Amino acid sequence: MTKVIDFRSDTVTQPCEKMKTAMANASVGDDVYGDDPTVNELEQWSAERHGFEAALFCSSGTQANLLALMAHCQRGDEYLCGQQAHNYRFEGGGAAVLGSIQPQPIENEKDGSLCFKKLEAAIKPDDPHFARTKLLSLENTINGKVIGLDYLRQARDFTHHHQLSLHLDGARVYNAATALNVDIKEIVQYFDSVSICLSKGLGAPIGSILLGSNLLISQAKRWRKMLGGGMRQVGVLAAPAKIALSENVLRLQTDHDNARYLAEQLNQIDGFSVNIENVQTNMLFAKIADSININNLAQQLAKQHTLITPDTHMRLVTHLGITKNDIDVFIEQLKHLLMRSE
């Protein structure tokens, strides 16, 4: 079977054989009743590992973020976030549509952070004309960039001063911890709630974990049921999720090294330009010259079993399904196709 080299996202990772075996042998029960031992173990272990009172296994990062927003905010409340925030731009407007929560996006700085002066100016007065500002939502990593610990400490102080809660969309927070060379607790300690995606670089087939206080998780669990997320014998998914969290963290550095190697190789090809300084984790963005028909190039690459998302500012993502040799194959394919098109 021909291998597909897929740079579109780290969501395309495939479960390893150990995960498949764990899925087949998982002890299961009805999780809506709280009877699934594998889910219970995952949630208890996750809460303890990250320093929170409780955890909730969710079907996706979108669901986990929405549950957090709905647990923190009531109808007519508002949350602050970045213009580039995933839970603002890419999650279907769920907070507004399903939670009646108003997003207040703030322009992200070049490093992905949010300016505290701009955030402060966006907080609404205590007046019935305005939505009540209740929450600040941050993302780490964001577009592959890492938000540092000093900023997170400042964000915690800011939210305490303004009596706001603080949520982290930590879909790739383990990539941030790897890049900062710190334990995950060093990042998540500043937040009232954290969502962590298990099906990206960590390699589980499905799922995210939501972390928070006992009260927040009990509220989130109620919302999850209302939104159709109450699952039954879901230990078959919790089993590989536990493996992802406990065994696949250390290998993330390989993805980061491969992303940097890919960026360096692309910079040697005319018409491709990557800012190496911005390649901090497993994601890079390549500027494509106008002279290159990137849509046609993507179609030709697909015929050779290499997948990219065509764009003039193209995102490429490395993951456990991408080796250094795969990158070399991709680079040779690019060179050959570009030479043919001249």
Secondary structure, DSSP 8 states (H G I E B T S, - for coil): ----EE-S-GGG----HHHHHHHHH-----GGGT--HHHHHHHHHHHHHHT-SEEEEES-HHHHHHHHHHHH--TTEEEEEETT-HHHHSSTTHHHHHH--EEEEE-B-TTS-B-HHHHHHHS--SSTTS-EEEEEEEESSBTTB---HHHHHHHHHHHHHTT-EEEEE-TTHHHHHHHHT--THHHHTT-SEEEEESSSTT--SS-EEEEE-HHHHHHHHHHHHHTT---SSTHHHHHHHHHHHHHSSTTHHHHHHHHHHHHHHHTTSTTEEE-GGG--SSEEEEEE-TTS-HHHHHHHHHHTTEE----TEEEEE--TT--HHHHHHHHHHHHHHHHHH-
